[in-house]
Amino acid sequence: MAFLLLFLIAGCGGRPGLTISVAVSLGDAMEEIAAEFERLEGVDVDLNLGASNVLARQVELGAPVDLVVLAGLEPVDELIEEGFVSRDGVAEILGNSLAVVSKSKNGKAAPLADLASLAADYTGRIAIADPQLAPAGVYADAALQAAGVAADLEGRIIPALDVRAAAAAVESGHAEFGIVYSTDALAFDGIAGVLEIPADLHPPIVYPAAVISGSDSEQLALRFLLFLQGEFAGSVFRSHGFVTSNSDGR
């Protein structure tokens, strides 16, 4: 309820505006992109960052959101089933990879051979996003299951509110390792990637975007969705480590 009240208050400004719910792993890149869109369009863009499953639930509860950019297909599928999003209007705009990170010195950390080594050679705690709240946690859990080490790590996994919180737990020393997106390894100065997890150990990591049906700013939201797929946004996303349609031939 407090969240909804804040949005209602924020919506009382003068210029046209958009409210966009964004997966927290996209936060840094989306702030740059939103600022450029504001400059070009003369509008206000409010970003609501959080865990994707939580963001989808907020929409279902009536939060006045115009556009969502989430991590993983499941939260958007849920919105489609509930009638908040049209399946034809979903654009899969980005990809990512999964990495094990640890606390670093001068941006470096000792490399890790594989997930089996993580289970056998270390005893510290491992932070992941809570699978109930964020797709990053689902990917991490799937990778541990596929690698056959989930049982060995039982009791050592720390579920965090979202993927950035998992990375922050490693940076602060509350966890020895974290399983996060590769882009998060770049976003935090105090951590470094020690192992890129093979893509065949987890479902493909995609970021879908969609306009919310019945949005009061539908046309503006559609323009922002196109802007996200354009050259400027693509260059920003790639600078933060994301995979776009123009990355590596994809």
Secondary structure as UniProt FT lines:
FT   HELIX           2..10
FT   TURN            11..12
FT   STRAND          17..23
FT   HELIX           24..26
FT   HELIX           27..41
FT   STRAND          44..50
FT   HELIX           52..60
FT   TURN            61..62
FT   STRAND          67..69
FT   HELIX           73..81
FT   TURN            82..83
FT   HELIX           87..89
FT   STRAND          91..95
FT   STRAND          98..103
FT   TURN            106..107
FT   HELIX           115..121
FT   STRAND          126..129
FT   TURN            131..133
FT   HELIX           135..146
FT   TURN            147..148
FT   TURN            150..156
FT   STRAND          157..160
FT   HELIX           163..172
FT   STRAND          177..181
FT   HELIX           182..187
FT   TURN            189..190
FT   STRAND          191..197
FT   HELIX           199..201
FT   STRAND          206..211
FT   TURN            213..214
FT   TURN            216..217
FT   HELIX           218..228
FT   HELIX           231..239
FT   TURN            240..241
FT   TURN            245..246
FT   TURN            248..249
//
